[in-house]
Amino acid sequence: MKRFLTILAALAFAVPAQAQTFQETLRWMHNTASYEGGGYHGGDKTIMDETDVPLSNTCHNFVIIQTTHYLTSEPRPDHIWKVTMDLSKIEPNSVRGHAVEGKTWSYVDIETTNEEDAIHTPDRDTSGVSFFFNGTSYAPRFAKALRHAVVLCGGRASSF
């Protein structure tokens, strides 16, 4: 009996923890993006904030929105950049967060599997996009969460 309990205890610790679901991952991105996904972008006198990852997102209709507010003496309309993609067409290994050397901001890069033009931007369909994030610590965390969502949605590596 003692041996059985020892084996049972060992198995209990050997079972991997349950990974977050798509909805849990989406909620984290939604809740954190609005706080961490923007900030003052001083070089061109803009502020990019209100990064939004809507809770209505699905695997096949995933939207990320970044809004630029211009802080210029001459008022300019906001620039809204809305990107839509099917996460099953995203190459998981391409989702990377990286800091810009010598700067205080970072980017998250996203590319499609086999370079398919399956990411929809306001201007065109493309095989890759990048998102701006203020600071250098948030982009890698956001990229990790997005990469997890891509895998959960069936994203796969490129053929070559």
HUQUI-V233011 format. One record per backbone hydrogen bond with DSSP energy under -0.5 kcal/mol. CO is the residue of the C=O (numbers start at 1). NH is the residue of the N-H. Records with the same first field share a line. If there is no record, write none. Layout:
# HUQUI-V233011
CO: NH / NH
This chain:
# HUQUI-V233011
1: 5
2: 6
3: 7
4: 8
5: 9
6: 10
7: 11
8: 12
9: 13
10: 14
11: 15
21: 25
22: 26
23: 27
24: 28
25: 29
26: 30
27: 31
28: 32
29: 33
30: 34
32: 35 / 36
33: 37
39: 48
40: 42
41: 44 / 46
42: 45
45: 71
46: 41
47: 49 / 69
48: 39
49: 67
52: 65
54: 57
59: 87
61: 58 / 63
62: 85
64: 83
65: 52
66: 81
67: 49 / 69
68: 70 / 79
69: 47
70: 72
73: 75
78: 80
79: 68 / 81
80: 82
81: 66 / 83
83: 64
84: 120
85: 62 / 87
86: 89
87: 90
89: 113
90: 92
91: 94 / 95
92: 95
94: 96
96: 109
98: 107
99: 101
100: 103
104: 135
105: 100
106: 133
107: 98
108: 131
109: 96
110: 129
111: 91
112: 115
113: 116
116: 118
118: 86 / 120
119: 121 / 126
120: 84
124: 121
126: 119
127: 112
129: 110
131: 108
133: 106
137: 141
138: 142
139: 143
140: 144
141: 145
142: 146
143: 147
144: 148
145: 149
146: 150
147: 151
148: 152
149: 153
150: 155
151: 154
